[in-house]
Amino acid sequence: MRILVLDDDDNRHAYFDKQFPNDDVNHVHTYSKCVATLLSDDKFDVVFLDHDLNDHGYKSLASDKDGYIQRSMTQFSRPYELDGRDVVEDMVQFLPTEKRPGQVIVHSWNPSGAQEMMKMLKDAGFNAIRWVFNPKDNLKANGTS
């Protein structure tokens, strides 16, 4: 199975590697790397998406969107941080139907952000489910901390 994991937490990436040891797991930590991978690589069977992408030393900033979508950022007085909603928005607008993953799993711990991502995905016809990935429960239960 070809799997793409978007998360800014290296511990979560280690968790996914342990869960899918025999699969082709591709790891990305930022908005720009995720969108580039989705657009350039072959189709993924499963894509795991996190919402918050700027908490663990990785940064997804508005300037990263320049290569994918032209959007006016002049209303922002500080660097605009991108999140999983921006990835979903670009998947809906730019990912050709033949490259859509068979399953999208929103694994964010952020309830309102995940809910928005799920609505956008479902409204666009993606096969999407929500998994509440609790870092305390999931990582400790699997020997990762």
Kinemage of the C-alpha trace (Angstrom):
@kinemage 1
@onewidth
@group {chain A} dominant
@subgroup {mainchain}
@vectorlist {calphas} color= white
{ca met a 1} P 0.000 0.000 0.000
{ca arg a 2} L 1.214 3.534 -0.771
{ca ile a 3} L 0.636 5.823 2.203
{ca leu a 4} L 1.286 9.541 2.629
{ca val a 5} L 1.471 10.990 6.145
{ca leu a 6} L 1.310 14.747 6.748
{ca asp a 7} L 2.246 15.702 10.297
{ca asp a 8} L 4.697 18.107 11.901
{ca asp a 9} L 5.430 15.733 14.806
{ca asp a 10} L 8.302 13.272 14.272
{ca asn a 11} L 6.919 10.985 17.000
{ca arg a 12} L 3.734 10.545 15.045
{ca his a 13} L 5.739 9.652 11.940
{ca ala a 14} L 7.534 6.963 13.956
{ca tyr a 15} L 4.133 5.674 15.078
{ca phe a 16} L 2.937 5.355 11.476
{ca asp a 17} L 6.121 3.508 10.483
{ca lys a 18} L 5.454 0.976 13.257
{ca gln a 19} L 1.833 0.558 12.189
{ca phe a 20} L 2.669 -0.032 8.512
{ca pro a 21} L 6.057 -1.819 8.446
{ca asn a 22} L 5.426 -3.568 5.114
{ca asp a 23} L 3.928 -0.621 3.261
{ca asp a 24} L 5.435 2.255 1.301
{ca val a 25} L 5.005 5.092 3.827
{ca asn a 26} L 5.936 8.560 2.590
{ca his a 27} L 6.464 11.224 5.247
{ca val a 28} L 5.941 14.967 4.827
{ca his a 29} L 5.997 17.630 7.529
{ca thr a 30} L 4.823 20.775 5.744
{ca tyr a 31} L 2.073 22.068 3.504
{ca ser a 32} L 4.400 22.627 0.534
{ca lys a 33} L 5.977 19.166 0.652
{ca cys a 34} L 2.561 17.514 0.970
{ca val a 35} L 1.011 19.310 -1.993
{ca ala a 36} L 4.126 18.772 -4.121
{ca thr a 37} L 4.123 15.051 -3.283
{ca leu a 38} L 0.416 14.638 -4.030
{ca leu a 39} L 0.756 16.394 -7.380
{ca ser a 40} L 4.017 14.810 -8.522
{ca asp a 41} L 3.916 11.214 -7.298
{ca asp a 42} L 1.722 8.351 -8.336
{ca lys a 43} L -1.616 7.931 -6.632
{ca phe a 44} L -1.605 7.129 -2.923
{ca asp a 45} L -3.907 4.481 -1.474
{ca val a 46} L -4.232 6.296 1.860
{ca val a 47} L -3.413 9.851 2.907
{ca phe a 48} L -3.260 10.800 6.591
{ca leu a 49} L -3.699 14.531 7.224
{ca asp a 50} L -3.025 16.551 10.360
{ca his a 51} L -4.470 20.028 10.882
{ca asp a 52} L -1.886 21.943 12.955
{ca leu a 53} L 1.425 22.076 11.075
{ca asn a 54} L 3.527 24.653 12.907
{ca asp a 55} L 4.084 23.222 16.380
{ca his a 56} L 7.197 21.032 16.270
{ca gly a 57} L 9.900 23.012 14.514
{ca tyr a 58} L 8.477 22.682 11.016
{ca lys a 59} L 6.877 25.706 9.385
{ca ser a 60} L 4.172 25.912 6.757
{ca leu a 61} L 3.903 29.566 5.788
{ca ala a 62} L 1.880 31.478 3.211
{ca ser a 63} L 4.935 32.011 1.034
{ca asp a 64} L 4.954 28.223 0.500
{ca lys a 65} L 1.733 28.544 -1.514
{ca asp a 66} L 3.336 30.647 -4.239
{ca gly a 67} L 4.090 27.625 -6.396
{ca tyr a 68} L 0.615 26.154 -6.150
{ca ile a 69} L -2.018 28.832 -5.844
{ca gln a 70} L -1.935 32.569 -6.171
{ca arg a 71} L -3.715 34.074 -3.199
{ca ser a 72} L -3.427 37.587 -1.849
{ca met a 73} L -1.746 37.542 1.544
{ca thr a 74} L -1.627 41.309 1.953
{ca gln a 75} L -4.284 41.220 4.688
{ca phe a 76} L -1.893 39.479 7.074
{ca ser a 77} L 0.406 41.575 9.261
{ca arg a 78} L 2.442 38.533 10.346
{ca pro a 79} L 3.545 35.420 8.473
{ca tyr a 80} L 0.385 33.499 7.685
{ca glu a 81} L 0.652 29.929 8.925
{ca leu a 82} L -0.851 27.272 6.683
{ca asp a 83} L -2.547 24.186 8.082
{ca gly a 84} L -4.292 21.013 6.983
{ca arg a 85} L -7.282 22.980 5.691
{ca asp a 86} L -4.992 24.591 3.113
{ca val a 87} L -3.803 21.153 1.991
{ca val a 88} L -7.392 19.961 1.654
{ca glu a 89} L -8.371 23.115 -0.221
{ca asp a 90} L -5.614 22.482 -2.754
{ca met a 91} L -6.471 18.769 -3.003
{ca val a 92} L -10.040 19.751 -3.875
{ca gln a 93} L -8.997 22.411 -6.404
{ca phe a 94} L -5.902 20.948 -8.035
{ca leu a 95} L -5.641 17.181 -7.523
{ca pro a 96} L -6.839 15.414 -10.674
{ca thr a 97} L -9.550 12.833 -10.070
{ca glu a 98} L -7.275 10.005 -11.176
{ca lys a 99} L -4.741 10.971 -8.468
{ca arg a 100} L -7.237 11.123 -5.611
{ca pro a 101} L -6.319 8.707 -2.828
{ca gly a 102} L -8.622 5.792 -2.123
{ca gln a 103} L -8.963 6.945 1.487
{ca val a 104} L -8.198 10.182 3.339
{ca ile a 105} L -7.908 9.967 7.115
{ca val a 106} L -7.945 13.206 9.080
{ca his a 107} L -6.025 12.321 12.225
{ca ser a 108} L -5.848 15.752 13.834
{ca trp a 109} L -6.195 16.351 17.560
{ca asn a 110} L -7.737 19.757 16.706
{ca pro a 111} L -11.518 19.127 16.692
{ca ser a 112} L -12.703 22.269 14.899
{ca gly a 113} L -9.931 22.144 12.293
{ca ala a 114} L -10.534 18.449 11.629
{ca gln a 115} L -14.266 19.049 11.297
{ca glu a 116} L -13.677 21.740 8.666
{ca met a 117} L -11.271 19.474 6.770
{ca met a 118} L -13.774 16.616 6.809
{ca lys a 119} L -16.582 18.820 5.490
{ca met a 120} L -14.430 20.106 2.623
{ca leu a 121} L -13.304 16.576 1.701
{ca lys a 122} L -16.796 15.058 1.858
{ca asp a 123} L -18.355 17.948 -0.068
{ca ala a 124} L -15.798 17.335 -2.829
{ca gly a 125} L -16.530 13.601 -2.951
{ca phe a 126} L -13.395 12.285 -1.253
{ca asn a 127} L -13.644 9.045 0.725
{ca ala a 128} L -12.694 10.551 4.093
{ca ile a 129} L -12.923 9.509 7.721
{ca arg a 130} L -11.961 11.155 10.982
{ca trp a 131} L -9.628 9.487 13.458
{ca val a 132} L -9.052 11.319 16.721
{ca phe a 133} L -5.346 10.710 17.159
{ca asn a 134} L -4.758 11.355 20.845
{ca pro a 135} L -0.988 11.727 21.214
{ca lys a 136} L -1.030 10.576 24.831
{ca asp a 137} L -3.045 7.428 24.175
{ca asn a 138} L -1.748 6.399 20.758
{ca leu a 139} L 1.952 7.054 21.257
{ca lys a 140} L 2.244 5.566 24.766
{ca ala a 141} L 0.196 2.512 23.834
{ca asn a 142} L 2.614 1.768 21.025
{ca gly a 143} L 5.893 2.375 22.821
{ca thr a 144} L 6.596 5.753 21.247
{ca ser a 145} L 6.887 8.870 23.354
